[in-house]
Each structure stands twice: as structure tokens, then as C-alpha cells.
Amino acid sequence: MKVLFSLLFMIGSMFFKAQNLYSKAYGEPKNPPVIFIHGGPGGNATLFEGTTAKKLADKGFYVIVYDRRGEGRSKDESATMTFKESFEDLKGIYSAYNIKKANIIAHSFGGIIGTLFTAQFPEKVKSLTLAGALFTQQETYDHILKKAKEHFKNDSVQLAEISAIENLDKNSAAYRKRCYEMAGKLGFFDMPNPTSESEMLRKEYQAGEFYKNNIRNPNSPLTFYQNEPLNNLDNTTVLKNIRKKGIPLFAVYGKNDGIFSEKQLNDLKNIVGKKNFKLIDNCSHYLFVDQQNDFLEFINLMLK
């Protein structure tokens, strides 16, 4: 293993020489492997890595984080941002760390990638955990705009903005971007009542090296929509088929994650099973920071 690492990685932060992918492992290789898939397009794994990866590894897991090609710390101007490319990156992680089968934790847009990867390569996945992950994208957009209309019912400027969004091509980067901007105006990504623990985690993250490397690629969504014909997906049937194959599905979401409707979360609970589903109180989209202890407890309980 040490020889493999010395051949494939540069010292310090690890990079695939062939694809220039940032990745790093926490914990002992003998422990059950967990691969974290970050959100996006255009995101990175710095928040999870800087706050949670080591703590999860301390519970007896071999935790691997990475930034997809062309995103975050994995700079690549020739990246296509397609699902096929994402799958190749993920398979490269398996090869580099000598992993045959892993538990996948997928956050936000990473949930789409994790679900499609599991469906296509079930032999590589021990379990799939959706953590504040997208699964029925149009339902999410519809829910955001519905709530925005209710909230801004007396604001003609915002109502005009909502109407303009609704008239956009729903399979476009602009539609996605403006829906999430509206969600931001509604505070849908914010923890309702920050705790001292969550505030400390964010403060430490923002003061450290990971925040300095919180690199965002604003062109990623545009590139994705230009090159990937599969977008704005409903993965309900895909998830049901994954469960039929016998691959355990888990789902953990913030009760206050405003981008998901109550119906969506109930539908997901029915798919993964009540025992495999958890809603965390006083918690929004970044649940591994908002309520880190509850998140770690759920992952530890489910994956072991």
C-alpha cells in the first residue's frame, strides 16, 4: 500500500498524476471504507473534510474525500463535468486506494452522482447514504418557487423575478442557479438556531487552511449543462431498483433544509425504509456542521 501511494501521489495533499485529482484519506486502511461525494457542480469537499472527515474516521472508518475533476482543488480546464467523467474519477479513487467496495456518503448534488454510480456499478457499493442529497430535482425547484411566492406575495419585484424564473428553460444552468438564489433569499440553507458547537465548527473552518482552499468554479454548472444530456433528474425509480438489488440505502436530512418539501422527504423515507431514515432537528442543508454529533451517530449506527 505504501509503495502504491508513493507511486500515485504527490507528498502532502494527494493528487492523481493522470487526472490531477485532489484526494485525501483519514483513518486506517483496514477499517470499512467510506467515500464522500461533495455537492456542485462547482463545489468541493473542503467543508466536510475540514470539519467532519477525521471525526468520522475516529469512529472506525477509512474516510476518503476528493474533489471532482475541474471542481475545487482538482483544477482541470479540459474537464467536461459529465456523469461519465464523474464516474471515472470515482473509479480512480477506488483503484488508487485499493478499494473493491465502499460505503458512499453523497451530499447535495453529489446525491445524483452517488445514486447513478451505485445503479451502474453496484458491485462497488456496500451502501449508499443520501445526506441532504438531491433526488427529485424538479420537485425541489417547484417547492422553492412555491414557497417563494408565498413569502413574497406582497413584493411585486420578487414576484416578477419568480415569474421570470418559471419562464426559463427548466433544463438550463440559469434556471438552476436562479432557483437556488431564490432559496438563499428565503434562508433555506441556514440553520434556524445556531448552537455553540456549530458556530465553533464554522469559526474553526473559516480560520483554517481548508477554507483558504474553498475553491469554486463558476463555469462548472455551465459546462455540465452544455455537455451532459441527463439533467434535472427524478431518481425515484433508480433508488427503488438499487434497494431491490440488496444494496442498503440510508438517508439523513435536516428537518429545516428548505429545499426539500415534506412530500419529498416522506417519499424518500418510504423508499429507504423507516429504520434507515432520519430527520435531524434544528438542522439545514449542511447537516454535518449544523448537527455534527447527530450526523456522526447516524452514520456510525447505520454503517456498522
JOCORBEL-V87543 format. One record per pair of residues at least 24 apart in sequence whose ideal C-beta (glycine too) atoms are under 8 Angstrom apart, sorted by the first residue. I is the first residue (numbers start at 1). J is the second residue. If there is no record, write none. Layout:
BEGIN
[[I & J] [I & J]]
END
This chain:
BEGIN
[[1 & 29] [1 & 98] [4 & 96] [4 & 98] [8 & 96] [9 & 96] [13 & 73] [15 & 74] [16 & 92] [16 & 96] [18 & 92] [19 & 69] [19 & 74] [19 & 76] [19 & 88] [19 & 89] [19 & 92] [20 & 69] [20 & 74] [20 & 75] [20 & 76] [21 & 66] [21 & 67] [21 & 68] [21 & 69] [21 & 74] [21 & 89] [21 & 92] [21 & 93] [22 & 66] [22 & 67] [22 & 72] [22 & 73] [22 & 74] [23 & 64] [23 & 65] [23 & 66] [23 & 67] [23 & 93] [23 & 96] [24 & 49] [24 & 53] [24 & 64] [24 & 65] [24 & 66] [25 & 62] [25 & 63] [25 & 64] [25 & 97] [26 & 53] [26 & 54] [26 & 56] [26 & 57] [26 & 62] [26 & 63] [26 & 64] [26 & 65] [27 & 54] [27 & 57] [27 & 58] [27 & 60] [27 & 61] [27 & 62] [27 & 63] [28 & 62] [29 & 62] [29 & 97] [29 & 98] [30 & 62] [31 & 57] [31 & 60] [31 & 61] [31 & 62] [32 & 60] [32 & 61] [32 & 62] [32 & 103] [32 & 126] [32 & 303] [32 & 304] [33 & 61] [33 & 62] [33 & 63] [33 & 64] [33 & 97] [33 & 99] [33 & 101] [33 & 102] [33 & 103] [34 & 61] [34 & 62] [34 & 63] [34 & 64] [34 & 102] [34 & 103] [34 & 104] [34 & 105] [34 & 299] [34 & 303] [35 & 64] [35 & 65] [35 & 66] [35 & 90] [35 & 93] [35 & 99] [35 & 102] [35 & 103] [35 & 104] [35 & 105] [36 & 63] [36 & 64] [36 & 65] [36 & 66] [36 & 105] [36 & 106] [36 & 107] [36 & 110] [37 & 90] [37 & 104] [37 & 105] [37 & 106] [37 & 107] [37 & 110] [37 & 111] [37 & 113] [37 & 114] [38 & 65] [38 & 67] [38 & 68] [38 & 71] [38 & 72] [38 & 107] [38 & 108] [38 & 110] [39 & 107] [39 & 108] [39 & 109] [39 & 110] [40 & 68] [40 & 71] [40 & 108] [40 & 109] [40 & 110] [40 & 220] [40 & 221] [41 & 71] [41 & 81] [41 & 109] [41 & 217] [41 & 220] [41 & 221] [41 & 223] [41 & 224] [42 & 71] [42 & 216] [42 & 217] [42 & 218] [42 & 219] [42 & 220] [42 & 221] [43 & 71] [43 & 72] [43 & 108] [43 & 109] [43 & 110] [43 & 216] [44 & 71] [44 & 72] [44 & 73] [44 & 213] [44 & 214] [44 & 215] [44 & 216] [45 & 72] [46 & 72] [46 & 73] [46 & 205] [46 & 210] [46 & 211] [46 & 213] [46 & 214] [47 & 205] [47 & 210] [47 & 214] [47 & 286] [47 & 288] [47 & 289] [48 & 107] [48 & 288] [49 & 210] [50 & 204] [50 & 205] [50 & 208] [50 & 209] [50 & 210] [50 & 211] [51 & 201] [51 & 204] [51 & 205] [51 & 288] [51 & 289] [51 & 292] [52 & 288] [52 & 289] [52 & 292] [52 & 295] [52 & 296] [55 & 292] [55 & 296] [56 & 296] [56 & 299] [56 & 300] [59 & 296] [59 & 299] [59 & 300] [60 & 300] [60 & 304] [61 & 103] [61 & 303] [62 & 97] [64 & 93] [64 & 97] [64 & 99] [64 & 102] [66 & 93] [70 & 217] [70 & 220] [70 & 223] [71 & 217] [71 & 220] [72 & 213] [72 & 214] [72 & 215] [72 & 216] [72 & 217] [73 & 213] [73 & 215] [75 & 215] [79 & 223] [80 & 223] [80 & 227] [80 & 228] [81 & 220] [81 & 223] [81 & 224] [81 & 227] [81 & 228] [82 & 224] [82 & 227] [82 & 228] [83 & 113] [83 & 116] [83 & 228] [83 & 230] [86 & 113] [86 & 117] [87 & 113] [87 & 116] [87 & 117] [87 & 120] [87 & 121] [90 & 117] [91 & 121] [91 & 124] [94 & 124] [100 & 124] [101 & 125] [101 & 126] [102 & 126] [103 & 127] [103 & 128] [103 & 129] [103 & 303] [104 & 128] [104 & 129] [105 & 129] [105 & 131] [105 & 299] [106 & 130] [106 & 131] [106 & 133] [107 & 131] [107 & 132] [107 & 133] [107 & 288] [108 & 132] [108 & 133] [108 & 134] [108 & 285] [109 & 133] [109 & 134] [111 & 135] [111 & 235] [112 & 137] [112 & 233] [112 & 235] [115 & 235] [115 & 238] [115 & 239] [115 & 242] [116 & 230] [116 & 235] [116 & 238] [118 & 242] [118 & 247] [119 & 238] [119 & 241] [119 & 242] [122 & 242] [122 & 245] [122 & 247] [125 & 247] [126 & 247] [126 & 248] [127 & 247] [127 & 248] [127 & 249] [127 & 250] [127 & 302] [127 & 303] [128 & 242] [128 & 247] [128 & 248] [128 & 249] [128 & 250] [129 & 249] [129 & 250] [129 & 251] [129 & 252] [129 & 299] [129 & 302] [129 & 303] [130 & 249] [130 & 250] [130 & 251] [130 & 252] [130 & 253] [130 & 268] [130 & 272] [131 & 251] [131 & 252] [131 & 253] [131 & 287] [131 & 288] [131 & 295] [132 & 252] [132 & 253] [132 & 254] [132 & 257] [132 & 285] [132 & 286] [132 & 287] [133 & 251] [135 & 234] [135 & 235] [135 & 236] [135 & 239] [135 & 264] [135 & 268] [136 & 233] [136 & 234] [136 & 235] [136 & 236] [136 & 264] [136 & 267] [137 & 231] [137 & 232] [137 & 233] [137 & 234] [138 & 170] [138 & 232] [138 & 234] [139 & 234] [139 & 261] [139 & 263] [139 & 264] [140 & 179] [140 & 259] [140 & 260] [140 & 261] [140 & 264] [141 & 170] [141 & 175] [141 & 176] [141 & 179] [141 & 232] [143 & 259] [143 & 260] [143 & 261] [143 & 264] [144 & 179] [144 & 180] [144 & 182] [144 & 183] [144 & 186] [144 & 188] [144 & 258] [144 & 259] [145 & 179] [145 & 182] [147 & 186] [147 & 188] [147 & 258] [148 & 182] [148 & 185] [148 & 186] [151 & 186] [158 & 185] [170 & 232] [171 & 225] [171 & 231] [171 & 232] [172 & 225] [173 & 221] [173 & 222] [173 & 224] [173 & 225] [176 & 221] [176 & 225] [176 & 232] [177 & 221] [180 & 259] [183 & 258] [183 & 259] [186 & 258] [187 & 258] [188 & 257] [188 & 258] [188 & 259] [188 & 284] [188 & 285] [189 & 257] [189 & 258] [189 & 259] [189 & 284] [189 & 285] [189 & 286] [190 & 284] [191 & 254] [191 & 256] [191 & 282] [191 & 283] [191 & 284] [191 & 286] [191 & 290] [192 & 256] [192 & 282] [192 & 284] [193 & 282] [194 & 290] [195 & 282] [195 & 291] [197 & 292] [197 & 293] [198 & 289] [198 & 290] [198 & 291] [198 & 292] [201 & 289] [201 & 292] [202 & 289] [205 & 289] [236 & 267] [236 & 271] [239 & 268] [239 & 271] [239 & 272] [240 & 271] [243 & 271] [243 & 272] [243 & 273] [248 & 276] [248 & 302] [249 & 273] [249 & 276] [250 & 276] [250 & 277] [250 & 298] [250 & 302] [250 & 303] [251 & 276] [251 & 277] [251 & 278] [252 & 277] [252 & 278] [252 & 280] [252 & 287] [252 & 295] [252 & 298] [252 & 299] [253 & 278] [253 & 279] [253 & 280] [253 & 287] [254 & 279] [254 & 280] [254 & 283] [254 & 284] [254 & 285] [254 & 287] [254 & 290] [254 & 291] [255 & 279] [255 & 280] [255 & 281] [255 & 282] [255 & 283] [256 & 282] [256 & 283] [256 & 284] [257 & 283] [257 & 284] [257 & 285] [257 & 287] [258 & 284] [259 & 285] [276 & 302]]
END
